[in-house]
Amino acid sequence: MPSTRPSKKSLRPKFTQQARQTLVAAGKRARQYAYAPYSKYLVGAALFASTGEIYTGCNVENAAYSSTICAERVALVKAVSEGVRSFEAVVVVTDNGGFPCGACRQMLYEFSPLMLVLVVDSDGNIKSELPLAELLPNGFGPQQLTSS
Ligand code: THU
């Protein structure tokens, strides 16, 4: 008898054009909360999880400069700390369309190496859209730690 339960695949939300726009708007909104009194470089990030939920973050700087955390990692730890570990895309919003730093690429790679990375400027223009694995070639991930 055919199952009436939808397959796991069909439950996976598609990163549609509408989701893209929603994610860009969420990243722009998150950027408004950036706490960057030292660099004055405001960053917003928004992750589109495979659950369909969106997790946002902004950079949070600190007088002890190295304690600063980037917007992408704020969004990521918010999601992971709520049990969400799979992502379709991340949007990073800066004034000039800057790319995510190496540490953020590495942290994101752990969970979803194939996620799309959308680099967006403060007007909402998408400057680049690439799979994370292309921004972190030969990335080091959990599979490297499994016995060969
Ligand atoms: N920053 C991010 O939030 N994400 C990045 O990927 C690059 C850098 C922040 C950290 C710091 O608050 C400011 O931008 C300047 O480096």
Backbone and ligand atoms as CSV (ligand in chain L), in Angstrom:
chain,resi,resn,atom,element,x,y,z
A,1,MET,N,N,0.849,-1.204,0.000
A,1,MET,CA,C,0.000,0.000,0.000
A,1,MET,C,C,0.878,1.245,0.000
A,2,PRO,N,N,0.592,2.190,-0.897
A,2,PRO,CA,C,1.450,3.380,-0.940
A,2,PRO,C,C,1.313,4.206,0.342
A,3,SER,N,N,2.442,4.707,0.796
A,3,SER,CA,C,2.436,5.511,2.024
A,3,SER,C,C,1.796,6.874,1.756
A,4,THR,N,N,1.004,7.332,2.717
A,4,THR,CA,C,0.389,8.660,2.570
A,4,THR,C,C,1.290,9.746,3.184
A,5,ARG,N,N,2.329,9.223,3.892
A,5,ARG,CA,C,3.223,10.185,4.528
A,5,ARG,C,C,4.125,10.854,3.475
A,6,PRO,N,N,4.253,12.176,3.473
A,6,PRO,CA,C,5.121,12.798,2.476
A,6,PRO,C,C,6.569,12.373,2.698
A,7,SER,N,N,7.303,12.222,1.605
A,7,SER,CA,C,8.695,11.817,1.756
A,7,SER,C,C,9.470,12.943,2.413
A,8,LYS,N,N,10.608,12.545,3.014
A,8,LYS,CA,C,11.458,13.542,3.678
A,8,LYS,C,C,11.845,14.641,2.691
A,9,LYS,N,N,12.082,14.185,1.445
A,9,LYS,CA,C,12.548,15.124,0.428
A,9,LYS,C,C,11.523,16.237,0.196
A,10,SER,N,N,10.248,15.862,0.152
A,10,SER,CA,C,9.237,16.866,-0.143
A,10,SER,C,C,9.037,17.826,1.033
A,11,LEU,N,N,9.503,17.409,2.222
A,11,LEU,CA,C,9.383,18.298,3.384
A,11,LEU,C,C,10.466,19.372,3.378
A,12,ARG,N,N,11.506,19.127,2.603
A,12,ARG,CA,C,12.634,20.051,2.575
A,12,ARG,C,C,12.216,21.344,1.872
A,13,PRO,N,N,12.277,22.479,2.561
A,13,PRO,CA,C,11.822,23.703,1.918
A,13,PRO,C,C,12.784,24.141,0.811
A,14,LYS,N,N,12.233,24.568,-0.273
A,14,LYS,CA,C,13.074,25.014,-1.388
A,14,LYS,C,C,13.499,26.453,-1.149
A,15,PHE,N,N,14.700,26.746,-1.562
A,15,PHE,CA,C,15.179,28.117,-1.437
A,15,PHE,C,C,14.690,28.891,-2.674
A,16,THR,N,N,13.423,29.227,-2.615
A,16,THR,CA,C,12.749,29.871,-3.745
A,16,THR,C,C,13.167,31.343,-3.860
A,17,GLN,N,N,12.712,31.951,-4.923
A,17,GLN,CA,C,12.975,33.388,-5.136
A,17,GLN,C,C,12.373,34.210,-3.992
A,18,GLN,N,N,11.223,33.756,-3.534
A,18,GLN,CA,C,10.571,34.472,-2.422
A,18,GLN,C,C,11.375,34.308,-1.127
A,19,ALA,N,N,11.859,33.079,-0.903
A,19,ALA,CA,C,12.686,32.832,0.293
A,19,ALA,C,C,13.951,33.676,0.248
A,20,ARG,N,N,14.493,33.804,-0.942
A,20,ARG,CA,C,15.698,34.628,-1.167
A,20,ARG,C,C,15.455,36.070,-0.731
A,21,GLN,N,N,14.336,36.602,-1.178
A,21,GLN,CA,C,13.991,37.992,-0.839
A,21,GLN,C,C,13.752,38.155,0.654
A,22,THR,N,N,13.068,37.167,1.233
A,22,THR,CA,C,12.803,37.204,2.679
A,22,THR,C,C,14.118,37.162,3.443
A,23,LEU,N,N,15.045,36.322,2.968
A,23,LEU,CA,C,16.327,36.170,3.657
A,23,LEU,C,C,17.170,37.451,3.556
A,24,VAL,N,N,17.163,38.058,2.390
A,24,VAL,CA,C,17.900,39.325,2.216
A,24,VAL,C,C,17.324,40.391,3.159
A,25,ALA,N,N,16.011,40.456,3.233
A,25,ALA,CA,C,15.365,41.439,4.120
A,25,ALA,C,C,15.722,41.158,5.580
A,26,ALA,N,N,15.772,39.876,5.946
A,26,ALA,CA,C,16.115,39.506,7.328
A,26,ALA,C,C,17.564,39.889,7.641
A,27,GLY,N,N,18.449,39.685,6.676
A,27,GLY,CA,C,19.859,40.050,6.863
A,27,GLY,C,C,20.027,41.556,7.013
A,28,LYS,N,N,19.287,42.310,6.212
A,28,LYS,CA,C,19.343,43.782,6.301
A,28,LYS,C,C,18.840,44.246,7.668
A,29,ARG,N,N,17.749,43.635,8.112
A,29,ARG,CA,C,17.166,44.000,9.410
A,29,ARG,C,C,18.155,43.672,10.538
A,30,ALA,N,N,18.756,42.515,10.465
A,30,ALA,CA,C,19.707,42.095,11.510
A,30,ALA,C,C,20.891,43.057,11.576
A,31,ARG,N,N,21.278,43.573,10.425
A,31,ARG,CA,C,22.431,44.494,10.377
A,31,ARG,C,C,22.170,45.750,11.213
A,32,GLN,N,N,20.915,46.122,11.351
A,32,GLN,CA,C,20.573,47.309,12.138
A,32,GLN,C,C,20.960,47.146,13.611
A,33,TYR,N,N,21.098,45.902,14.047
A,33,TYR,CA,C,21.426,45.653,15.458
A,33,TYR,C,C,22.931,45.478,15.678
A,34,ALA,N,N,23.709,45.580,14.607
A,34,ALA,CA,C,25.159,45.374,14.740
A,34,ALA,C,C,25.722,46.287,15.829
A,35,TYR,N,N,26.565,45.690,16.650
A,35,TYR,CA,C,27.247,46.467,17.689
A,35,TYR,C,C,28.714,46.526,17.277
A,36,ALA,N,N,29.064,47.599,16.601
A,36,ALA,CA,C,30.412,47.697,16.027
A,36,ALA,C,C,31.001,49.089,16.264
A,37,PRO,N,N,31.125,49.486,17.556
A,37,PRO,CA,C,31.619,50.835,17.834
A,37,PRO,C,C,33.096,51.010,17.493
A,38,TYR,N,N,33.827,49.911,17.339
A,38,TYR,CA,C,35.275,50.010,17.105
A,38,TYR,C,C,35.593,50.039,15.619
A,39,SER,N,N,35.091,49.059,14.893
A,39,SER,CA,C,35.372,49.034,13.441
A,39,SER,C,C,34.392,49.896,12.660
A,40,LYS,N,N,33.224,50.106,13.196
A,40,LYS,CA,C,32.123,50.794,12.491
A,40,LYS,C,C,31.682,50.023,11.236
A,41,TYR,N,N,32.089,48.778,11.135
A,41,TYR,CA,C,31.726,47.942,9.987
A,41,TYR,C,C,30.545,47.070,10.409
A,42,LEU,N,N,29.359,47.465,9.949
A,42,LEU,CA,C,28.122,46.798,10.390
A,42,LEU,C,C,27.829,45.591,9.496
A,43,VAL,N,N,27.571,44.461,10.129
A,43,VAL,CA,C,27.310,43.230,9.368
A,43,VAL,C,C,26.021,42.583,9.877
A,44,GLY,N,N,25.196,42.154,8.934
A,44,GLY,CA,C,24.005,41.381,9.262
A,44,GLY,C,C,24.083,40.048,8.537
A,45,ALA,N,N,23.543,39.029,9.161
A,45,ALA,CA,C,23.533,37.709,8.520
A,45,ALA,C,C,22.177,37.065,8.751
A,46,ALA,N,N,21.770,36.243,7.795
A,46,ALA,CA,C,20.534,35.474,7.953
A,46,ALA,C,C,20.734,34.103,7.321
A,47,LEU,N,N,20.425,33.085,8.105
A,47,LEU,CA,C,20.560,31.696,7.661
A,47,LEU,C,C,19.192,31.140,7.334
A,48,PHE,N,N,19.076,30.480,6.206
A,48,PHE,CA,C,17.844,29.784,5.849
A,48,PHE,C,C,18.063,28.307,6.165
A,49,ALA,N,N,17.419,27.851,7.235
A,49,ALA,CA,C,17.610,26.475,7.682
A,49,ALA,C,C,16.795,25.513,6.836
A,50,SER,N,N,17.208,24.264,6.842
A,50,SER,CA,C,16.486,23.232,6.084
A,50,SER,C,C,15.102,22.971,6.668
A,51,THR,N,N,14.854,23.489,7.855
A,51,THR,CA,C,13.516,23.411,8.451
A,51,THR,C,C,12.598,24.498,7.882
A,52,GLY,N,N,13.190,25.456,7.145
A,52,GLY,CA,C,12.417,26.587,6.621
A,52,GLY,C,C,12.505,27.812,7.524
A,53,GLU,N,N,13.068,27.623,8.721
A,53,GLU,CA,C,13.184,28.763,9.639
A,53,GLU,C,C,14.383,29.620,9.276
A,54,ILE,N,N,14.305,30.860,9.726
A,54,ILE,CA,C,15.402,31.804,9.487
A,54,ILE,C,C,16.022,32.189,10.826
A,55,TYR,N,N,17.338,32.173,10.866
A,55,TYR,CA,C,18.086,32.596,12.057
A,55,TYR,C,C,18.970,33.775,11.666
A,56,THR,N,N,18.905,34.831,12.457
A,56,THR,CA,C,19.659,36.034,12.095
A,56,THR,C,C,20.768,36.309,13.102
A,57,GLY,N,N,21.708,37.141,12.674
A,57,GLY,CA,C,22.786,37.563,13.567
A,57,GLY,C,C,23.386,38.868,13.094
A,58,CYS,N,N,24.080,39.517,14.004
A,58,CYS,CA,C,24.845,40.723,13.652
A,58,CYS,C,C,26.199,40.602,14.342
A,59,ASN,N,N,27.163,41.393,13.890
A,59,ASN,CA,C,28.452,41.344,14.590
A,59,ASN,C,C,28.328,42.047,15.938
A,60,VAL,N,N,28.983,41.470,16.916
A,60,VAL,CA,C,28.964,42.006,18.282
A,60,VAL,C,C,30.422,42.185,18.709
A,61,GLU,N,N,30.853,43.439,18.719
A,61,GLU,CA,C,32.257,43.721,19.059
A,61,GLU,C,C,32.431,43.869,20.561
A,62,ASN,N,N,33.678,43.959,20.963
A,62,ASN,CA,C,33.991,44.036,22.383
A,62,ASN,C,C,35.239,44.889,22.569
A,63,ALA,N,N,35.291,45.590,23.715
A,63,ALA,CA,C,36.454,46.427,24.016
A,63,ALA,C,C,37.734,45.586,24.039
A,64,ALA,N,N,37.614,44.330,24.420
A,64,ALA,CA,C,38.721,43.376,24.249
A,64,ALA,C,C,38.538,42.834,22.833
A,65,TYR,N,N,39.140,43.488,21.863
A,65,TYR,CA,C,38.791,43.305,20.446
A,65,TYR,C,C,38.639,41.854,19.990
A,66,SER,N,N,39.534,40.996,20.462
A,66,SER,CA,C,39.511,39.619,19.946
A,66,SER,C,C,38.300,38.824,20.444
A,67,SER,N,N,37.551,39.410,21.375
A,67,SER,CA,C,36.330,38.738,21.837
A,67,SER,C,C,35.151,38.985,20.892
A,68,THR,N,N,35.369,39.810,19.887
A,68,THR,CA,C,34.328,40.099,18.888
A,68,THR,C,C,33.839,38.823,18.208
A,69,ILE,N,N,32.550,38.804,17.910
A,69,ILE,CA,C,32.019,37.664,17.129
A,69,ILE,C,C,31.307,38.191,15.889
A,70,CYS,N,N,31.522,37.504,14.787
A,70,CYS,CA,C,30.960,37.909,13.492
A,70,CYS,C,C,29.463,37.589,13.415
A,71,ALA,N,N,28.797,38.306,12.535
A,71,ALA,CA,C,27.355,38.150,12.329
A,71,ALA,C,C,26.970,36.717,11.942
A,72,GLU,N,N,27.746,36.121,11.043
A,72,GLU,CA,C,27.411,34.772,10.547
A,72,GLU,C,C,27.476,33.756,11.674
A,73,ARG,N,N,28.481,33.908,12.539
A,73,ARG,CA,C,28.634,32.940,13.625
A,73,ARG,C,C,27.579,33.151,14.703
A,74,VAL,N,N,27.131,34.383,14.883
A,74,VAL,CA,C,26.024,34.620,15.819
A,74,VAL,C,C,24.782,33.882,15.315
A,75,ALA,N,N,24.476,34.048,14.027
A,75,ALA,CA,C,23.298,33.366,13.448
A,75,ALA,C,C,23.448,31.852,13.569
A,76,LEU,N,N,24.652,31.369,13.275
A,76,LEU,CA,C,24.881,29.919,13.310
A,76,LEU,C,C,24.713,29.348,14.721
A,77,VAL,N,N,25.304,29.987,15.711
A,77,VAL,CA,C,25.205,29.413,17.065
A,77,VAL,C,C,23.786,29.549,17.624
A,78,LYS,N,N,23.069,30.551,17.170
A,78,LYS,CA,C,21.657,30.635,17.574
A,78,LYS,C,C,20.910,29.395,17.071
A,79,ALA,N,N,21.136,29.061,15.801
A,79,ALA,CA,C,20.429,27.919,15.204
A,79,ALA,C,C,20.861,26.607,15.861
A,80,VAL,N,N,22.172,26.398,15.935
A,80,VAL,CA,C,22.677,25.119,16.441
A,80,VAL,C,C,22.258,24.915,17.893
A,81,SER,N,N,22.227,26.014,18.653
A,81,SER,CA,C,21.849,25.894,20.070
A,81,SER,C,C,20.363,25.633,20.249
A,82,GLU,N,N,19.628,25.694,19.122
A,82,GLU,CA,C,18.215,25.319,19.183
A,82,GLU,C,C,17.967,24.004,18.442
A,83,GLY,N,N,19.047,23.297,18.152
A,83,GLY,CA,C,18.932,21.967,17.565
A,83,GLY,C,C,18.877,21.936,16.051
A,84,VAL,N,N,19.127,23.070,15.399
A,84,VAL,CA,C,19.056,23.149,13.937
A,84,VAL,C,C,20.471,23.109,13.361
A,85,ARG,N,N,20.732,22.125,12.503
A,85,ARG,CA,C,22.105,21.884,12.047
A,85,ARG,C,C,22.262,21.795,10.538
A,86,SER,N,N,21.192,22.065,9.814
A,86,SER,CA,C,21.278,21.925,8.353
A,86,SER,C,C,20.724,23.192,7.699
A,87,PHE,N,N,21.461,23.682,6.718
A,87,PHE,CA,C,21.128,24.990,6.143
A,87,PHE,C,C,21.185,24.960,4.621
A,88,GLU,N,N,20.291,25.751,4.020
A,88,GLU,CA,C,20.254,25.863,2.562
A,88,GLU,C,C,21.066,27.061,2.077
A,89,ALA,N,N,21.061,28.130,2.879
A,89,ALA,CA,C,21.690,29.364,2.400
A,89,ALA,C,C,21.985,30.311,3.558
A,90,VAL,N,N,22.946,31.186,3.314
A,90,VAL,CA,C,23.219,32.271,4.260
A,90,VAL,C,C,23.385,33.561,3.458
A,91,VAL,N,N,22.831,34.616,4.026
A,91,VAL,CA,C,22.986,35.946,3.422
A,91,VAL,C,C,23.871,36.769,4.353
A,92,VAL,N,N,24.818,37.472,3.773
A,92,VAL,CA,C,25.693,38.345,4.563
A,92,VAL,C,C,25.559,39.756,4.000
A,93,VAL,N,N,25.145,40.679,4.863
A,93,VAL,CA,C,24.882,42.046,4.408
A,93,VAL,C,C,25.894,43.008,5.025
A,94,THR,N,N,26.597,43.726,4.172
A,94,THR,CA,C,27.532,44.757,4.630
A,94,THR,C,C,27.337,45.987,3.741
A,95,ASP,N,N,27.986,47.077,4.116
A,95,ASP,CA,C,27.868,48.296,3.329
A,95,ASP,C,C,28.365,48.081,1.899
A,96,ASN,N,N,29.500,47.366,1.794
A,96,ASN,CA,C,30.177,47.256,0.501
A,96,ASN,C,C,30.126,45.869,-0.128
A,97,GLY,N,N,29.294,44.988,0.402
A,97,GLY,CA,C,29.221,43.640,-0.175
A,97,GLY,C,C,30.467,42.819,0.114
A,98,GLY,N,N,30.932,42.886,1.354
A,98,GLY,CA,C,32.126,42.126,1.748
A,98,GLY,C,C,31.799,40.647,1.931
A,99,PHE,N,N,32.794,39.813,1.657
A,99,PHE,CA,C,32.626,38.353,1.781
A,99,PHE,C,C,32.833,37.897,3.227
A,100,PRO,N,N,32.261,36.748,3.594
A,100,PRO,CA,C,32.478,36.219,4.946
A,100,PRO,C,C,33.946,35.900,5.203
A,101,CYS,N,N,34.367,36.109,6.419
A,101,CYS,CA,C,35.769,35.842,6.777
A,101,CYS,C,C,36.021,34.334,6.819
A,102,GLY,N,N,37.281,33.984,6.905
A,102,GLY,CA,C,37.680,32.573,6.904
A,102,GLY,C,C,37.098,31.787,8.069
A,103,ALA,N,N,37.084,32.420,9.241
A,103,ALA,CA,C,36.572,31.710,10.428
A,103,ALA,C,C,35.092,31.373,10.253
A,104,CYS,N,N,34.338,32.294,9.675
A,104,CYS,CA,C,32.899,32.038,9.453
A,104,CYS,C,C,32.691,30.974,8.386
A,105,ARG,N,N,33.489,31.017,7.335
A,105,ARG,CA,C,33.383,29.975,6.302
A,105,ARG,C,C,33.609,28.600,6.937
A,106,GLN,N,N,34.624,28.526,7.782
A,106,GLN,CA,C,34.957,27.252,8.429
A,106,GLN,C,C,33.823,26.772,9.337
A,107,MET,N,N,33.296,27.674,10.132
A,107,MET,CA,C,32.216,27.293,11.064
A,107,MET,C,C,30.976,26.824,10.310
A,108,LEU,N,N,30.641,27.519,9.223
A,108,LEU,CA,C,29.462,27.149,8.439
A,108,LEU,C,C,29.680,25.807,7.735
A,109,TYR,N,N,30.901,25.599,7.253
A,109,TYR,CA,C,31.257,24.386,6.494
A,109,TYR,C,C,30.996,23.115,7.299
A,110,GLU,N,N,31.192,23.216,8.587
A,110,GLU,CA,C,30.959,22.080,9.490
A,110,GLU,C,C,29.562,21.479,9.301
A,111,PHE,N,N,28.593,22.344,9.065
A,111,PHE,CA,C,27.193,21.907,9.072
A,111,PHE,C,C,26.629,21.690,7.669
A,112,SER,N,N,26.936,22.572,6.740
A,112,SER,CA,C,26.347,22.453,5.400
A,112,SER,C,C,27.304,22.994,4.346
A,113,PRO,N,N,28.256,22.171,3.919
A,113,PRO,CA,C,29.254,22.651,2.951
A,113,PRO,C,C,28.669,23.104,1.617
A,114,LEU,N,N,27.462,22.618,1.322
A,114,LEU,CA,C,26.878,22.966,0.017
A,114,LEU,C,C,25.941,24.171,0.080
A,115,MET,N,N,25.776,24.733,1.253
A,115,MET,CA,C,24.836,25.878,1.344
A,115,MET,C,C,25.286,27.010,0.428
A,116,LEU,N,N,24.304,27.770,-0.024
A,116,LEU,CA,C,24.622,28.928,-0.860
A,116,LEU,C,C,25.016,30.097,0.033
A,117,VAL,N,N,26.009,30.836,-0.398
A,117,VAL,CA,C,26.433,32.040,0.319
A,117,VAL,C,C,26.102,33.248,-0.556
A,118,LEU,N,N,25.186,34.056,-0.076
A,118,LEU,CA,C,24.785,35.253,-0.820
A,118,LEU,C,C,25.422,36.484,-0.172
A,119,VAL,N,N,26.209,37.181,-0.952
A,119,VAL,CA,C,26.875,38.390,-0.476
A,119,VAL,C,C,26.065,39.588,-0.971
A,120,VAL,N,N,25.637,40.401,-0.004
A,120,VAL,CA,C,24.657,41.444,-0.316
A,120,VAL,C,C,25.149,42.785,0.210
A,121,ASP,N,N,24.905,43.856,-0.547
A,121,ASP,CA,C,25.278,45.182,-0.034
A,121,ASP,C,C,24.096,45.810,0.700
A,122,SER,N,N,24.331,46.992,1.264
A,122,SER,CA,C,23.305,47.567,2.147
A,122,SER,C,C,22.060,48.035,1.382
A,123,ASP,N,N,22.152,48.093,0.049
A,123,ASP,CA,C,20.947,48.397,-0.737
A,123,ASP,C,C,20.155,47.133,-1.069
A,124,GLY,N,N,20.702,45.987,-0.651
A,124,GLY,CA,C,20.002,44.726,-0.912
A,124,GLY,C,C,20.389,44.080,-2.235
A,125,ASN,N,N,21.420,44.630,-2.904
A,125,ASN,CA,C,21.875,44.015,-4.159
A,125,ASN,C,C,22.711,42.774,-3.867
A,126,ILE,N,N,22.372,41.685,-4.542
A,126,ILE,CA,C,23.154,40.448,-4.387
A,126,ILE,C,C,24.396,40.552,-5.280
A,127,LYS,N,N,25.575,40.606,-4.617
A,127,LYS,CA,C,26.842,40.803,-5.343
A,127,LYS,C,C,27.465,39.487,-5.765
A,128,SER,N,N,27.155,38.444,-5.021
A,128,SER,CA,C,27.727,37.129,-5.318
A,128,SER,C,C,26.827,36.063,-4.720
A,129,GLU,N,N,26.777,34.934,-5.385
A,129,GLU,CA,C,25.987,33.800,-4.885
A,129,GLU,C,C,26.723,32.532,-5.280
A,130,LEU,N,N,27.363,31.903,-4.296
A,130,LEU,CA,C,28.200,30.733,-4.570
A,130,LEU,C,C,28.001,29.677,-3.491
A,131,PRO,N,N,28.168,28.407,-3.848
A,131,PRO,CA,C,28.142,27.381,-2.799
A,131,PRO,C,C,29.343,27.588,-1.866
A,132,LEU,N,N,29.110,27.351,-0.581
A,132,LEU,CA,C,30.165,27.539,0.412
A,132,LEU,C,C,31.444,26.785,0.040
A,133,ALA,N,N,31.295,25.565,-0.461
A,133,ALA,CA,C,32.473,24.751,-0.787
A,133,ALA,C,C,33.378,25.443,-1.810
A,134,GLU,N,N,32.803,26.343,-2.607
A,134,GLU,CA,C,33.642,27.080,-3.568
A,134,GLU,C,C,34.400,28.211,-2.887
A,135,LEU,N,N,33.870,28.661,-1.752
A,135,LEU,CA,C,34.559,29.717,-1.003
A,135,LEU,C,C,35.565,29.132,-0.019
A,136,LEU,N,N,35.484,27.824,0.164
A,136,LEU,CA,C,36.408,27.136,1.084
A,136,LEU,C,C,36.850,25.827,0.428
A,137,PRO,N,N,37.678,25.935,-0.630
A,137,PRO,CA,C,38.082,24.715,-1.341
A,137,PRO,C,C,38.886,23.796,-0.423
A,138,ASN,N,N,38.691,22.499,-0.605
A,138,ASN,CA,C,39.381,21.501,0.230
A,138,ASN,C,C,39.157,21.766,1.719
A,139,GLY,N,N,37.952,22.180,2.047
A,139,GLY,CA,C,37.638,22.531,3.430
A,139,GLY,C,C,37.827,21.362,4.389
A,140,PHE,N,N,38.169,21.697,5.595
A,140,PHE,CA,C,38.334,20.685,6.647
A,140,PHE,C,C,36.999,20.501,7.348
A,141,GLY,N,N,36.479,19.283,7.310
A,141,GLY,CA,C,35.173,19.033,7.917
A,141,GLY,C,C,35.184,17.793,8.782
A,142,PRO,N,N,34.028,17.449,9.340
A,142,PRO,CA,C,33.947,16.303,10.251
A,142,PRO,C,C,34.465,14.995,9.628
A,143,GLN,N,N,34.288,14.859,8.308
A,143,GLN,CA,C,34.703,13.602,7.656
A,143,GLN,C,C,36.206,13.377,7.759
A,144,GLN,N,N,36.963,14.441,7.937
A,144,GLN,CA,C,38.416,14.301,8.056
A,144,GLN,C,C,38.817,13.639,9.377
A,145,LEU,N,N,37.902,13.674,10.325
A,145,LEU,CA,C,38.219,13.142,11.650
A,145,LEU,C,C,37.784,11.680,11.823
A,146,THR,N,N,37.094,11.169,10.783
A,146,THR,CA,C,36.683,9.762,10.868
A,146,THR,C,C,37.851,8.892,10.430
A,147,SER,N,N,37.947,7.672,10.979
A,147,SER,CA,C,39.107,6.817,10.677
A,147,SER,C,C,39.103,6.420,9.212
A,148,SER,N,N,40.269,6.378,8.603
A,148,SER,CA,C,40.362,6.098,7.159
A,148,SER,C,C,40.494,4.604,6.885
L,1,THU,N1,N,32.754,40.695,10.485
L,1,THU,C1,C,31.626,39.926,10.394
L,1,THU,O1,O,30.669,40.122,11.138
L,1,THU,N2,N,31.599,38.936,9.467
L,1,THU,C2,C,32.618,38.652,8.616
L,1,THU,O2,O,32.548,37.666,7.899
L,1,THU,C3,C,33.751,39.555,8.531
L,1,THU,C4,C,33.915,40.493,9.656
L,1,THU,C5,C,32.804,41.756,11.486
L,1,THU,C6,C,33.751,41.518,12.631
L,1,THU,C7,C,34.051,42.921,13.074
L,1,THU,O3,O,33.038,43.320,13.987
L,1,THU,C8,C,33.905,43.763,11.814
L,1,THU,O4,O,33.196,42.959,10.887
L,1,THU,C9,C,35.223,44.182,11.211
L,1,THU,O5,O,36.066,43.110,11.038
